[in-house]
Amino acid sequence: MPGYLLHVGATVICSHGGQAQATVPNPRVRVGGQPIVTQGAPYTVAGCPFSTPGGPMPCVTANWVTAAVRVRASGQPVLLQDSQAITTPNGVPLNVLVTQVRVRGA
């Protein structure tokens, strides 16, 4: 399914509200002046408030399990607004709230 490409300025959060950020954006391809993000690099999650009765258990990283099928940058599939990611250690998804709305991929 086509979707807008993710870039480093996109607002991405874990299901608990922690802010997720790309660790290794692609420096060669830019949209809106910002580097895009590919599937290969994980995201880091900061500020996740999730806690269990045993103590805090925040989301720390996230790996993308789906990405564009037809569009690649530097040999890696690009991430789209509807791409899916799973966090570690909690296994909840990331949610893309805001991204650029000019460049689409499939």
Steps between C-alpha positions, in 0.01 A plus 500: 500500500643842411589736780704811571873450559627537857773753569696587813255777590201262511319469831511134604400366843469163670154388611574634850595849376881482494672695221665284233787628286696353209855393588646502147315713243597478133712811433477475120123533457306791644136607505410846620870556566522211749658155454262207448509181708549143378402167652853386588565717806303471826329790672576600859214577739537761775259598773280190493301504826399131499532331838408165654439413867865390506623841388560703185519311172524766227522439127865548400536420129277407207562302182294547186341183366332648190617767258461605137504213252592697191704797626855468631777738602860376520367146451263512801119522488381846604259540790150620429234656720319164516813289569482281811754481784523304825668633815741320729449378771121553506400394149258788437478686167633841410248757377589755232308815590644760263723482194554698181215488248667563166685178408327163485637152446373146471 
